[in-house]
């Protein structure tokens, strides 16, 4: 979880700024150890999708990494 209020620089840099509500859209980023965004989950209404899809992406990354070693 990240908040950079009141400057809102990070949410603008990640393009999740919602100027109509003066807040960020509900967005989850899965970022790997190298700092690469591997997944973006957006939903204002389904909060379970954030945890479910984040877990799936992390598991896929781990599986991919274990096949390379």
Residue frames as a rotation matrix with the C-alpha (Angstrom) as fourth column:
UNK 1
0.590 0.808 0.000 0.00
0.808 -0.590 0.000 0.00
0.000 0.000 -1.000 0.00
UNK 2
-0.606 -0.790 0.093 1.27
0.796 -0.602 0.062 3.41
0.007 0.112 0.994 -0.93
UNK 3
0.683 0.729 -0.035 0.07
0.728 -0.684 -0.044 6.89
-0.056 0.004 -0.998 -0.25
UNK 4
-0.477 -0.874 0.090 1.85
0.878 -0.479 0.001 10.04
0.042 0.079 0.996 -1.32
UNK 5
0.547 0.754 0.364 -0.73
0.652 -0.657 0.379 12.60
0.524 0.030 -0.851 -0.28
UNK 6
0.383 0.843 -0.379 -0.79
0.186 -0.472 -0.862 15.60
-0.905 0.259 -0.338 -0.59
UNK 7
-0.368 -0.604 -0.707 1.66
-0.548 -0.473 0.690 15.85
-0.751 0.641 -0.157 -3.51
UNK 8
0.606 0.687 0.402 0.16
-0.157 0.599 -0.785 12.87
-0.780 0.413 0.471 -5.37
UNK 9
0.043 -0.688 -0.724 3.33
-0.946 -0.261 0.193 12.54
-0.322 0.677 -0.662 -7.46
UNK 10
-0.818 -0.402 0.411 3.51
-0.310 0.910 0.274 8.75
-0.484 0.097 -0.870 -7.41
UNK 11
-0.091 0.852 0.516 -0.12
0.413 0.503 -0.759 8.15
-0.906 0.144 -0.397 -8.33
UNK 12
0.680 0.256 -0.687 0.26
-0.440 -0.607 -0.662 10.58
-0.586 0.752 -0.300 -11.21
UNK 13
-0.293 -0.882 -0.368 3.51
-0.905 0.132 0.405 8.91
-0.309 0.452 -0.837 -12.34
UNK 14
-0.870 0.021 0.492 1.77
0.053 0.997 0.052 5.52
-0.490 0.071 -0.869 -12.35
UNK 15
-0.824 0.542 -0.165 -1.20
-0.404 -0.360 0.841 7.05
0.396 0.760 0.515 -14.19
UNK 16
-0.493 0.698 -0.520 -3.80
0.752 0.642 0.149 6.09
0.438 -0.317 -0.841 -11.61
UNK 17
-0.926 0.115 -0.359 -4.82
0.111 -0.826 -0.553 9.64
-0.360 -0.552 0.752 -10.68
UNK 18
-0.215 0.929 0.301 -8.56
0.938 0.111 0.327 10.29
0.271 0.353 -0.896 -10.72
UNK 19
-0.938 -0.273 0.216 -8.93
0.226 -0.949 -0.221 14.08
0.265 -0.158 0.951 -10.85
UNK 20
-0.175 0.955 0.240 -12.70
-0.166 -0.269 0.949 13.93
0.970 0.126 0.206 -10.57
UNK 21
0.763 0.441 -0.472 -12.47
0.323 0.371 0.870 12.35
0.559 -0.817 0.141 -7.13
UNK 22
0.408 -0.730 0.548 -9.09
-0.724 -0.624 -0.294 13.88
0.557 -0.277 -0.783 -6.23
UNK 23
0.325 -0.316 0.892 -7.76
-0.633 0.628 0.453 10.47
-0.703 -0.711 0.004 -5.35
UNK 24
-0.727 -0.610 -0.316 -6.15
-0.661 0.498 0.560 7.41
-0.184 0.616 -0.766 -6.94
UNK 25
0.356 0.739 -0.573 -8.09
-0.789 0.566 0.239 4.70
0.501 0.367 0.784 -8.72
UNK 26
0.514 -0.143 0.846 -7.97
-0.574 0.675 0.463 1.35
-0.637 -0.724 0.265 -6.92
UNK 27
0.717 -0.398 -0.573 -5.00
-0.458 0.351 -0.817 -0.22
0.526 0.848 0.069 -8.62
UNK 28
0.685 -0.557 0.470 -2.54
-0.188 0.488 0.853 -2.92
-0.704 -0.672 0.229 -7.58
UNK 29
0.534 -0.629 -0.565 0.87
-0.742 -0.027 -0.670 -3.23
0.406 0.777 -0.481 -9.21
UNK 30
0.879 -0.407 0.248 2.92
0.223 0.811 0.541 -6.41
-0.421 -0.420 0.804 -8.96
UNK 31
0.673 -0.727 -0.137 6.56
-0.683 -0.538 -0.494 -5.35
0.286 0.426 -0.859 -9.22
UNK 32
0.805 -0.399 -0.440 9.37
0.384 0.914 -0.127 -7.90
0.453 -0.067 0.889 -9.39
UNK 33
0.579 -0.636 -0.511 12.73
0.628 -0.051 0.776 -7.75
-0.520 -0.770 0.370 -7.60
UNK 34
-0.467 -0.761 0.451 14.27
0.873 -0.317 0.370 -5.91
-0.138 0.567 0.812 -10.54
UNK 35
-0.570 0.312 -0.760 11.62
0.054 -0.909 -0.413 -3.20
-0.820 -0.276 0.502 -10.31
UNK 36
-0.947 0.263 -0.183 9.73
-0.198 -0.031 0.980 -4.30
0.252 0.964 0.081 -13.43
UNK 37
-0.276 0.931 0.238 5.94
-0.812 -0.093 -0.576 -4.07
-0.514 -0.352 0.782 -13.32
UNK 38
-0.991 -0.135 -0.010 4.69
-0.126 0.889 0.440 -7.60
-0.050 0.437 -0.898 -14.01
UNK 39
-0.432 0.902 -0.006 0.99
0.832 0.401 0.384 -7.07
0.349 0.161 -0.923 -13.42
UNK 40
-0.945 0.275 0.178 -1.60
-0.313 -0.918 -0.242 -4.36
0.097 -0.285 0.954 -13.02
UNK 41
-0.512 0.829 -0.228 -4.96
0.827 0.547 0.131 -5.06
0.233 -0.122 -0.965 -11.42
UNK 42
-0.951 0.271 0.150 -7.66
-0.287 -0.952 -0.102 -2.39
0.116 -0.140 0.983 -11.54
UNK 43
-0.294 0.932 -0.212 -11.11
0.577 0.350 0.738 -2.64
0.762 0.094 -0.640 -10.03
UNK 44
-0.680 0.153 0.717 -13.13
-0.497 -0.816 -0.297 -0.13
0.539 -0.558 0.631 -8.08
UNK 45
0.217 0.940 0.264 -15.80
-0.908 0.095 0.407 -2.66
0.358 -0.329 0.874 -7.14
UNK 46
0.886 0.081 -0.457 -14.23
-0.008 0.987 0.159 -6.13
0.464 -0.138 0.875 -6.79
UNK 47
0.477 -0.726 0.495 -11.66
-0.879 -0.410 0.244 -5.98
0.026 -0.552 -0.834 -4.00
UNK 48
0.584 -0.242 0.775 -11.01
-0.161 0.901 0.403 -9.73
-0.796 -0.360 0.487 -4.05
UNK 49
0.943 -0.221 0.250 -9.62
0.305 0.271 -0.913 -9.53
0.134 0.937 0.323 -7.57
UNK 50
0.575 -0.768 0.282 -6.63
-0.700 -0.640 -0.316 -7.54
0.423 -0.015 -0.906 -6.30
UNK 51
0.065 -0.561 0.825 -5.41
-0.832 0.427 0.355 -10.25
-0.552 -0.709 -0.439 -3.91
UNK 52
0.622 0.251 0.742 -6.41
0.062 0.928 -0.367 -13.15
-0.780 0.274 0.562 -6.15
UNK 53
0.952 -0.239 0.191 -4.72
0.192 -0.018 -0.981 -11.86
0.238 0.971 0.029 -9.29
UNK 54
0.447 -0.834 0.324 -1.68
-0.859 -0.501 -0.104 -10.56
0.249 -0.231 -0.940 -7.40
UNK 55
0.193 -0.329 0.924 -1.15
-0.561 0.736 0.379 -13.99
-0.805 -0.592 -0.042 -5.87
UNK 56
0.815 0.157 0.557 -1.55
0.310 0.695 -0.649 -15.67
-0.489 0.702 0.518 -9.27
UNK 57
0.850 -0.522 0.074 1.02
-0.225 -0.485 -0.845 -13.35
0.477 0.702 -0.529 -10.87
UNK 58
0.218 -0.792 0.570 3.53
-0.972 -0.125 0.199 -13.87
-0.086 -0.598 -0.797 -8.04
UNK 59
0.362 -0.036 0.932 3.09
-0.206 0.971 0.117 -17.64
-0.909 -0.235 0.344 -8.26
UNK 60
0.950 -0.016 0.311 3.66
0.304 0.266 -0.915 -17.50
-0.068 0.964 0.258 -12.04
UNK 61
0.607 -0.777 0.166 6.82
-0.643 -0.603 -0.472 -15.45
0.467 0.180 -0.866 -11.51
UNK 62
0.123 -0.541 0.832 8.10
-0.841 0.388 0.376 -17.92
-0.526 -0.746 -0.407 -8.91
UNK 63
0.629 0.192 0.753 7.30
0.117 0.935 -0.335 -20.86
-0.769 0.299 0.566 -11.16
UNK 64
0.954 -0.283 0.100 9.06
0.039 -0.214 -0.976 -19.22
0.298 0.935 -0.193 -14.08
UNK 65
0.371 -0.854 0.366 12.11
-0.898 -0.430 -0.096 -18.44
0.239 -0.293 -0.926 -11.95
UNK 66
0.205 -0.280 0.938 12.35
-0.572 0.743 0.347 -22.01
-0.794 -0.607 -0.008 -10.63
UNK 67
0.864 0.128 0.487 12.28
0.285 0.673 -0.682 -23.42
-0.415 0.729 0.545 -14.18
UNK 68
0.801 -0.596 0.058 15.26
-0.311 -0.497 -0.810 -21.25
0.512 0.631 -0.583 -15.13
UNK 69
0.148 -0.790 0.594 17.45
-0.988 -0.101 0.113 -22.59
-0.030 -0.604 -0.796 -12.31
